[in-house]
Amino acid sequence: MFARKAVGNTIYYLEAVKSRYEFSVQRIPELQTEISDIQHILELNNHDAVALVRLAKELKNVLQERRQMKIEAETLKPLYDLFCQYDKLECELKRAQKDVDRIIEVQENRRFSPRIRTDLEPSLLKKKNDLEKLKQVMEMRNAS
């Protein structure tokens, strides 16, 4: 059902934006500390060429990850701020999801009973068709 999928996806993305933004913001200072550690190791110790290349590569990787976290945090911030403004939004969406699930369940269990044309009720039609088939079979046996 479209409604079930739509509300489920909305809740998923709301939670994903919040958690991803918070993770990015929390990860940036950790990466900055790691960068500082590598810089101090480079500054205060003597290294051979292989160690320098390894440290430079490590520094580059950490710098690139920090850049990605800063970009992600910056792009997610408007959405995060919007979702935080409407702090009841997530609760309301979850309530709507329960309502949609309940409505779908009611619709799936809905049964129709004719009020006027009771001769068209499916169970009576089946019985009528079964009787007609039985009559045809009996006629075929009597004809032979």
C-alpha positions as CSV (number, residue, x, y, z in Angstrom):
1,M,0.0,0.0,0.0
2,F,1.3,3.4,-0.9
3,A,0.2,5.1,2.3
4,R,2.0,2.5,4.5
5,K,5.2,2.8,2.4
6,A,5.1,6.6,2.4
7,V,4.7,7.1,6.1
8,G,7.3,4.3,6.7
9,N,9.8,6.0,4.4
10,T,9.2,9.4,5.9
11,I,9.9,8.1,9.4
12,Y,13.0,6.3,8.2
13,Y,14.4,9.4,6.6
14,L,13.5,11.6,9.5
15,E,15.4,9.3,11.9
16,A,18.3,8.9,9.4
17,V,18.8,12.6,9.0
18,K,18.8,13.2,12.7
19,S,21.2,10.3,13.5
20,R,23.5,11.0,10.6
21,Y,23.8,14.7,11.4
22,E,24.5,14.0,15.1
23,F,27.1,11.4,14.1
24,S,28.9,13.8,11.7
25,V,28.9,16.6,14.3
26,Q,30.3,14.3,17.0
27,R,32.9,12.8,14.6
28,I,34.5,16.1,13.5
29,P,36.2,16.9,16.8
30,E,37.4,13.2,17.1
31,L,39.0,13.5,13.6
32,Q,40.5,16.9,14.5
33,T,42.2,15.3,17.5
34,E,43.5,12.5,15.3
35,I,44.9,15.0,12.8
36,S,46.6,16.8,15.7
37,D,48.1,13.5,16.9
38,I,49.6,12.7,13.5
39,Q,50.9,16.3,13.2
40,H,52.6,16.0,16.6
41,I,54.2,12.7,15.6
42,L,55.5,14.2,12.4
43,E,56.8,17.3,14.3
44,L,58.4,15.7,17.3
45,N,59.9,12.5,15.9
46,N,62.5,11.6,13.3
47,H,61.2,9.3,10.6
48,D,62.6,7.5,7.6
49,A,61.1,7.9,4.2
50,V,58.8,4.9,4.5
51,A,57.4,6.1,7.8
52,L,56.9,9.6,6.4
53,V,55.0,8.3,3.4
54,R,52.8,6.1,5.7
55,L,52.1,9.0,8.1
56,A,51.3,11.4,5.1
57,K,48.9,8.8,3.7
58,E,47.2,8.4,7.1
59,L,47.0,12.2,7.5
60,K,45.4,12.5,4.1
61,N,42.8,9.8,4.8
62,V,41.8,11.4,8.1
63,L,41.7,14.9,6.5
64,Q,39.4,13.5,3.7
65,E,37.1,11.8,6.2
66,R,36.9,15.1,8.3
67,R,36.1,17.0,5.1
68,Q,33.3,14.5,4.3
69,M,31.9,14.8,7.8
70,K,31.9,18.6,7.6
71,I,30.2,18.6,4.2
72,E,27.6,16.1,5.4
73,A,26.9,18.1,8.6
74,E,26.6,21.3,6.7
75,T,24.2,19.9,4.1
76,L,22.0,18.1,6.7
77,K,21.8,21.0,9.1
78,P,18.8,22.7,7.5
79,L,16.8,19.5,7.6
80,Y,18.0,18.7,11.1
81,D,17.0,22.2,12.3
82,L,13.6,21.9,10.6
83,F,12.9,18.5,12.2
84,C,14.0,19.8,15.6
85,Q,11.6,22.8,15.3
86,Y,8.7,20.3,14.9
87,D,9.8,17.9,17.7
88,K,6.3,16.3,17.8
89,L,6.6,15.4,14.1
90,E,8.1,12.0,14.6
91,C,5.5,11.1,17.2
92,E,2.7,12.3,15.0
93,L,4.1,10.3,12.0
94,K,4.3,7.1,14.1
95,R,0.7,7.7,15.2
96,A,-0.3,8.2,11.6
97,Q,1.6,4.9,10.7
98,K,-0.5,3.0,13.3
99,D,-3.7,4.6,11.9
100,V,-2.8,3.6,8.4
101,D,-2.0,0.1,9.5
102,R,-5.3,-0.2,11.3
103,I,-7.3,1.2,8.3
104,I,-5.5,-1.3,5.9
105,E,-6.3,-4.2,8.3
106,V,-10.0,-3.1,8.4
107,Q,-10.1,-2.8,4.6
108,E,-8.5,-6.2,4.2
109,N,-11.0,-7.9,6.5
110,R,-14.0,-6.1,5.1
111,R,-16.8,-8.3,3.8
112,F,-19.7,-7.4,1.6
113,S,-23.3,-8.7,2.2
114,P,-26.0,-7.6,-0.2
115,R,-28.9,-5.9,1.4
116,I,-31.5,-6.2,-1.3
117,R,-30.2,-8.6,-3.9
118,T,-29.6,-11.5,-1.5
119,D,-29.8,-13.8,-4.5
120,L,-26.4,-12.4,-5.6
121,E,-24.6,-13.3,-2.4
122,P,-21.4,-15.2,-3.3
123,S,-22.2,-18.2,-1.2
124,L,-25.7,-18.6,-2.7
125,L,-24.3,-18.1,-6.2
126,K,-21.7,-20.9,-5.6
127,K,-24.4,-23.2,-4.3
128,K,-26.6,-22.4,-7.4
129,N,-23.6,-23.0,-9.7
130,D,-22.9,-26.3,-7.9
131,L,-26.5,-27.4,-8.3
132,E,-26.5,-26.5,-12.0
133,K,-23.2,-28.4,-12.5
134,L,-24.7,-31.4,-10.7
135,K,-27.9,-31.2,-12.8
136,Q,-25.7,-31.1,-16.0
137,V,-23.7,-34.2,-14.9
138,M,-26.9,-36.1,-14.1
139,E,-28.4,-35.2,-17.4
140,M,-25.3,-36.4,-19.2
141,R,-25.4,-39.7,-17.3
142,N,-29.1,-40.1,-18.1
143,A,-28.5,-39.3,-21.8
144,S,-26.0,-42.1,-22.1
